Amino acid sequence: MPSPHKTTSAHQDQPVVPPTRRDEVAAAGSELIGGPIGRWARLGGSALTPVRVIALVAIGMFALGMVQKLPCYNWAWFRGTSSQYTHACYSDIPHLFIGRGFADGLIPYFDRLGGDMEYLEYPVLTGLFMQVASWLTLPFDGDLQYREQMYWMVNAGMLMVCTAVIAVCVARTHRRRPWDALLVALAPAFALTATINWDLLALALTAAAMLMWSRGRALAFGVLLGLATAAKFYPFLLLGPLLLLCWRAWKWREFGLAVLGTAGSWLAVNVPVMLLAPEGWKKFYSFSHDRGIDFGSFWLIITQRTGANITPDAVNTYASLLMALACLGIAALTLTAPRRPRFAQLAFLVVAAFILTNKVYSPQYVLWLIPLAALARPRWRDFLVWQACEVMYFLGIWMYLAYTTSGNKQGLPTEGYQFAIVLHLAGTLFLCAMVVRDILMPERDGVRRDGTDDPSGGVLDRAEDVFVLGRAAHPPQHAALAVQGPRVEWGVVRE
């Protein structure tokens, strides 16, 4: 077998993979701009490199998402409740400017709020992001409505920067496949949900962390992942798949550096607030624990259809058990697969499992999955099927809220909203099934079709297997044909 170092270098020198030559949907869509790239086309001869094009497209789509919020920006956020739902342009940002004390100059976690929510219920780094936006809004003096508008606009500008970071990081994670990041840039659900909340901060840090891991920089990966976890809980879940992959490849030093970096950066952000404002700091965790069943989850369908009263403690237990079972399934898949799964594939599966089993599936949670889906399953047909389901759910939840908040009951009734929930859960499960199929049949994985192993795997890329179970313990001769580059056998177990 060729040495991993030499093989990796050879693949780094290979040309960029044009999606219009590998994906029939991408080829058909390219007719809008002149058709698929020709056989003799010169690539890389323009200042508009793939990464720059993708960043510009992502910013353009983000701007279109801002335009979609114009009815709310102009009046619907400030006149009644249901108007912002009938126009499908709701955002937490302007409402929490008042509701969480930013309009009054209160400091998150340190100053107690009035009403039912005593302190800000967001992780520390997200709270800092919100506070910085509030400081940047100070020069805009005017009535309260104008200040809310400016707060949303400032946050939108900061989130646009996060969008550009996400696009660039995803485009650079797979060196030979930068155009896969167009899936992120053009995702309709991304544009529609980008300014509902502050999720893009954690998303940008997670994308940057995965880029660092793909370059073999385990400590930098850990530092960025810890910061992402300080902004949102879900990035922490990526350490689970990484543990399994490093176990199979026996890369314990790199995994240890990743854990050390994650713990160190998370503690550096959280400990000062934890010590100086303990009650405010723990509000995110107590709120997450005490929160009841909410929109978007299958738990809501169960309670609405059966009338059952499932307490927060009970649903926490049930959801945790389901998540544990899903993680056991992912572990078994990782250690028994005929070829070590790609890091992005397992990252997508574990985050999807967390969202699917959770007691709430907010519309913006789709943002967590979009970059991972682009890296795990870069097939336009499957991606667009999933996105269609998410767009239908995006419209469904606002029409349902319009129905429940308006006096004339105009909108989507309960049964229609339940169908929308089922649709977007089914779309996510469909994409999970496609990723699992690629893991079980690596010859059908579009990323690996040309002999590539794991371009987002860093030290795992082309590493030998050490610990495997089941059929993986008996290395097969893999059938993936190399379009370019030497034929390589993976799955060799050290004696």
N, C-alpha and C positions, 0 to 999 in steps of 0.2 A: 504494500500500500504506500502511495506517495506520502512524504512527510507532511503534516498539517501546515507547517509554515510555508513550504514551497507552494502547496496547492492554493492556500489563501492568497498569496501574492499573485499567482497566476490569474485568479478570478478578479482581483482588484484591477488588473490591467485590461479586463475585457470591457467592451463598449456598453453603453447604456441600453437597457432593454426598451424598445419602443412599444407601448401598449397596443397601438393600432395594428401591430403584427401578431399579437398574441391573444387579443380579446376581441371577439366579434362585435360586442356591443360598443366598445371603444372605437372600433373601426367604422361602424355605422354612424356613430355620433360625430366622428371627425369629418363627415361629409359637409357639415355646417361651415367648416373652415378650410375646405379644399380637398378633403379625403385623406386616407392613410398615407403615412410617410413613404416615399419611394425607396426602392432598393438601393439606389445610388445617391441618395440624399446625403449632403454633408451635415453632420451633427456637430454642435459645439462651436460653430463659426460665427455666432452672434453674441452681442452683449446681453441679450435676454436668455440667460441660461435657464434650464428647467426649474431650478430653485427660485430664481427671481420671478419667473412667470407664475409659479404656483403661489408665491407670496402675494403677488399683485392680484391674482384671481381671488384668493382668500379674503383680502382686504375689500375687494369689490363686492363680493357676496356678503360680507359683514355689513357694508354700507347699504346694500339692498335690504338687509334685515332691519337696519335702522329706519329706512324709509317705510317699511311695513308697520313700524311702531308710531308713525306720524299722527294717526287719528287720536291715539292716546296721549302723545306728547302735547298736542295742541289743545285737547279739551277732555277726552274721555277718562283720564286718570282723576280728574278733579270734579266731575259732574255725575254724581250717582255711582252706583256699583256695577250695574249690568252692562253699561256701554263699553267698558274696557274688555268685556267678555264677548259681546256680539261682534266687536271689531277684531277679536283674537290678537290683542296687542298688550296684554297684561305684562307688568314687570314688578318685581318686588322692590326694585331700587328706589323709585320715588316715594313709595309708601313707607319704607323703612328709614328714609331720611328723617321723617317726622317720628315714626313709631319707635325708633331706637335712639332717639335723643340727639342725633347729629345736628338737627336744625337748632337745637338749644345749646350747642357747644358742649354736650356731655362727653366724657371720655369712656369708651367701651371698657367693660369689665371692672372699672374702678367706681363709676358713678351708677347708683341705683336708678332704675327707670320706674316710671309710674305705670299703673295698670297690672295686668296679669303676668307679663314678662318682666321679671325683676332686673335681668341683665341681658346683654347681647348673647344670642344663642348660636353664635358661629365660632369656629376655631380661631385661634389667636392670629394667624397670619392673614386670614380673610378679614378679621376685624381691623387689623392694621391697614389693609388695602382700603377698606371702607372709610377709615379715619383720614387717610391721606387724601382720598377723593373729597372728603368734607373740607379739609384745609384748602385744597385747590379751588373749592367753590366760594371761599370767603370773599374774593374780590368782586363777585357778582352780587351786587346789592339790589334789593327790590322786595316785592311782596313775596309771601310764602310760596305761591304757585311758581313764580319765576325762579326761585331758589331750588325748588324741586326739579324743575326742568333742567336747570344748569347742573344739578347734582347728577341727574341721569346722563347728561351729555358728557360731563367729565369722566364718569365711570365708563361710558361707552368708548371714549377715547383711550382710556387705560386698557380696557378689554380688547380693543382693536390691536393694540401692541401685543397682547397675549396671543391673539389670533395669528399674527404674523410669526411669532416665535413658534407656535404649534406647527404651522405650515412648513417652516424652514426645517425644524427638527425632524418631522416625519419624512420630508423629502430627502434628508441626508442620512437617515437611519439605515435604509437599504441603498447602498452606494450605487448599485447598478439599476435600481428601479425607482428613481426619483419621481417619475410621473405617477406612481401609485398615490402620491399625496394629493393629486387632483381629486381623489375621492373625498378627502377631507375638505378641500377648498370649495368644491361644488356641492357638498352635501346640503340639501334643502333644510333638513332638520337642524343643522348647525346654524344657518343664517336665522332661522325662525326663533331659536331658543337661546342664542348667544347672550342676549342682554336681559333675560328674565332674572338672572341671579349672578353670583360672582364665581361660578364654577370654572371659568376659563383660566383663572389664576392657578389653581391646582392642576388643571389640564396642561398648561404651558410648562410648569415645573416637572410634571411627569413625563412629558414628551422630551424635554431636555435630559432628564435622567436616563431614559431609554437610549437616547443618542449617545450618551456617555458610556453606557454599558456596551453598546455595539462597537465602540472604539477601544474596548478593553480597559476602561478607566473605572474600576470597581468602586473606589473611594468617592470619586466625584458623583457617580451614580447614587451612592448611598446618601451623600449630603443633599443632593437635589430631591431625592425621594423623601427624605426626612422633612424638608421644607414643604414639599407637596402635601405630606400627611399633616403638617401643621396648618395647612389651608383647607384640607378636606380629608376625611378619614380614609376613603377608598384606596388611595395610592399605596397605603401600607400593605394591601392584599398582594401586591406584586412580589413581595418577599417569599410568599408560599410557593408559587411556581419556580422561582429562582432556587429555592432550597432543593426542590425535587430534581431540577436539571443539574445543579451542581453536585448533588448526591450521585446521580447517574454517571456524570463525567468525573467525579471525585475532584472537584475544583473548590475545596474547602477554604483555601486562603482567600480567594476572590470573594466568596460568599461572606466570609468573616469581615472583610473590609467593607462590603456593602452594608452589612448589619451595623457595624461600628459607625459608619458615616451617617446612616439613617438615625440611629439613636442619638448621636452627638448633635446633629443639626436640629432635630425635633426638641431635644432638651434645651438647647441654646435659645430657642424661640419661646418655649413654654415656661421654663423654670422661673424667669423673672416675674411673669404675670401670676404664675402659680403661687409664688411666695408673697407677692405684694397685694394680690387681689384674689385670694383663693375661692371666694364665693362666686365671683364673676367668671373666673377661669373654668370652674367645673360646670357652669350652666349648660354648655354645649353637650356634655356627656349626660347630665341629668335630664335635659330636654329630649335627647335622642332615646333615652331609656323609657321615659314616661309618656312619650308621644303615642297616641293611639293609632289605629288603622286609618290610613289616609288614601288620597287619590292615587289611581293608577295601578294598585296592587291587586293580585287575585284574592287577597284577604278581604278586600272591600266587596268584591262580587259575592263571596261566601256570606258575609254579614248581611248584605242587602237581599240576597235570595232566600236566606234561611231565617233571618231575624235574630241570629245568634249574637249574644253580647260577649265578644272575646276581649278580655281585659288586656291592657298593655303588657303585664307580666306574662300572661299566657301566650300572646302572639310573639313576644320576644323569645320565649322558650321554643315554640314551634318553628319560628324562622331560623333560630340558631341551629336546631337539629337538622332542618332541611339544608342549610348551608354546610353543615359538617358532612352530611351525606354527599353533597355535591363535591366537596373538597376531597373526600375519600375516592370518589369516582375519578376525579382529575388526577389524583395520585396514582391510582391503578393504571389509568391510561398512560401516564408519563413513564412509568417504570416497565410497562409491558409492550409499549408500542414498538413496531419493528424497527423504527428509526427514531432517535431522540427528537421529540417535538420541538418546534421552534419556540423561542421565548415569547414572541408576540402572540402566537396561538394560545399558549396557556394563560398569558396575561388577559387576553380577551375572554377566555372561558371563565376565569375566576371572578372577574369583575361582573360579567353577565350573570353568573350564578348569584352573586351578592345582590344585584338589582332585582332579579326575578324572585328571589325568596324574601325580599325585604317587605316591611309592612307599609312602605310608601314607595311609589315609582313616579316621582315628579317628572313633568315633561322635559325639563332640562337635563335629567340624568342621562339622556341619550348622548349628550356631549361626552360623557366618560368613555363611551364605547366607540365613537366614530374614529379617532386616530388608531385605536387598537384594531378595529375591524379592517382599516385600510392596510395595515401591516400583516394581519393574520390571514385575510381572505381577499386579496386584491382582484376580485372578479366583479366587473361592473353590473352584470345581470343580478347577481345575488345581493350586492350592495344596494342597488336601486329598488329591488323588491322590499328589502328591509326598510329603506328610507320612505317608501310609499306608505308602509304600515305606520311609521312614526309620524308622518305628516297627517295622516288620517286621525291619529290619536291626538295630535296637537290641536286640530280643529275640534275634535270631539269633546275634549275636556272643557274648552272655553264655551262651547255651545251648551254643555251640560250645566256649567255654572251660570250661564245666562238664563237657562230654564229655571234653576232653583232660586235665583235672586230677583227675577223680574216678576212683577205682579200679574202679567198677562200670560205667563208660562210659555213664552216664545223661546225656542231652542231645542236641545236634544233631551228627550226624556230619559229616565233611569235605564230602561232596557237598551236604548241606543248607546248610552255611555258604556254600559257593560260590554256591548259588542265591540266598542272601540278599544276597551282594555284588552279583551281577548285578542283582538287583531294585533295590537302592538306587542303583546307577550308572545304571540305566535311568530311574528316577524323576527324577534330576537332569538327565539328557540330555533327557527329555521337557519339562521346564520350560525348558531352554535353547532347545529347538526352538520353543516357544511364544513366547519372547522374540524370537528371530530372525524369526519370522513377523510379529510386530508391527512390527519395524523395517522389513522389506521391504514390508509393507502397513500403513502408519501409520493408515489409515482403520479398521483393526480393533483398534487399540490403545485399550483402555478408558479410559485416562487422557486421550487426545487426542480422544475421540469428540465432545466438545462444543466443539472449537476450541482447547482448551488446547495449549500447545506443550511446554515442559519445566519443570514447576514445581519440580523439584530442580536445575535448571540454572543458577540465579543469573544471571550476566551472559550466559549462553548462551541464556536464555529469550527467544525471538523475535528473536534476533540474526540478521543477514543472513549468508548463506554467502559465503565468499570463495574457498576452495580446495575443489574437488570433482572427482571423477573419474567416468568412465563416464556412465551415464544421468543421474546427478545433475547433470552439467554442462549438461543441457538441461532447465531447470525445467518440470515438468509442472504442470497445474492439479489440485491435490489434491482428492480427492473427499470428505474428511471434512466432514460437515455440522455446523454450529454449532447446538447446541441452544439455547444462550444466548450472547449477545454477537455482535459483528460477524464477518463472514466474513473470514478472513485467508489470504493466500498465503505459504507459506514456501519456502525453497530458492532465493531470488533471488540470483544471483551478481552481485557488483559488477563493473562494467566497469573 
